[in-house]
Amino acid sequence: MSYSGVGISPGNVPVYHSSNLKVFDKRVRVVELVLRFVICGLGVLAAVLVGTDTEVKYIFSIRKRAKFTDMKALVFLVVANAIAAAYSLVQGLRCVENMVRGTVLFSKPLAWIIFSGDQIMAYVTVAAVASAAQSAVIGKLGQPELQWMKICDLYKKFCNQVGEGLASAVVVSLSMVALSCISAFSLFRLYNGGKSKNNPRW
């Protein structure tokens, strides 16, 4: 079955836009594109800030170096943001291509892949921020009950740079959550609307 020569299958849905829907769809695509490149940029920034962070102190003539690999939560943060940045770059280029070509035919399998990828990355980045934030609090305030000292009193530069990286990672995770909502909307709108050509369907 086809409309205007466009074949319809479970994986392809013809998209009919009214003028208002076209404007709304364009705005959604622009927001998605901006968010993906924000994630790409800040993800790289967070990974670089934390991954290159190091500070050396001498304690009783003993040389002690603080680096991100000393805390598994920071390793997780670096890896998660690096992956999020690479993933968002690929998806951002896809968005640019779709906007340039003005694609009006949307594949359900592709929508599911994008939705799943965004959901996974949202969970991963949020988990990375949560674990790193917990470690940062312990480093800043210590844990007197366990006789853990306040590491940030000794390694101030190290902690400040980790804090900057963590702030960037927070923005990345929030942007990833927003993107997962957009991709969910883009997917499930394919299953909504009328069954005929006269009903606008995205």
Secondary structure as UniProt FT lines:
FT   STRAND          2..3
FT   TURN            4..5
FT   STRAND          6..7
FT   TURN            10..11
FT   STRAND          12..14
FT   HELIX           19..51
FT   STRAND          54..59
FT   TURN            60..61
FT   STRAND          62..67
FT   HELIX           68..70
FT   HELIX           72..101
FT   STRAND          105..107
FT   HELIX           108..141
FT   HELIX           144..146
FT   HELIX           151..154
FT   HELIX           156..188
FT   HELIX           189..191
FT   TURN            197..198
//
